[in-house]
Amino acid sequence: MAIVANFYATLRPIVGSKRLELPLEAGATVQQVLDYLVQRYPALRNELLDEHGNLYRHVHIFVNGRDVPYLEHGMNTSLTASDVVDVFPAVAGG
């Protein structure tokens, strides 16, 4: 079973969908998911990564509703087939 990723706001038009099943096996890390997404959808690079290839601080990736920086292994967290990854771009309002 593939890992599922949900996309929000400005990221949806880039990937062409609200939800994607990624062709990654269970055991893939959050970093591997990010690497796959940027490779498959190059326009995501400018939305998600800084000039050094690091995730912008204002971009949030959640695994099962938990923000990745707060997970024990952060971006190196291994995923299972039942995990859901949510990718949120920076949002501002006023």
Secondary structure, DSSP 8 states (H G I E B T S, - for coil): --EEEEE-TTHHHHHTSSEEEES--TT-BHHHHHHHHHHH-TTHHHHHB-TTS-B-TT-EEEETTEEGGGSTTGGG-B--TT-EEEEE------
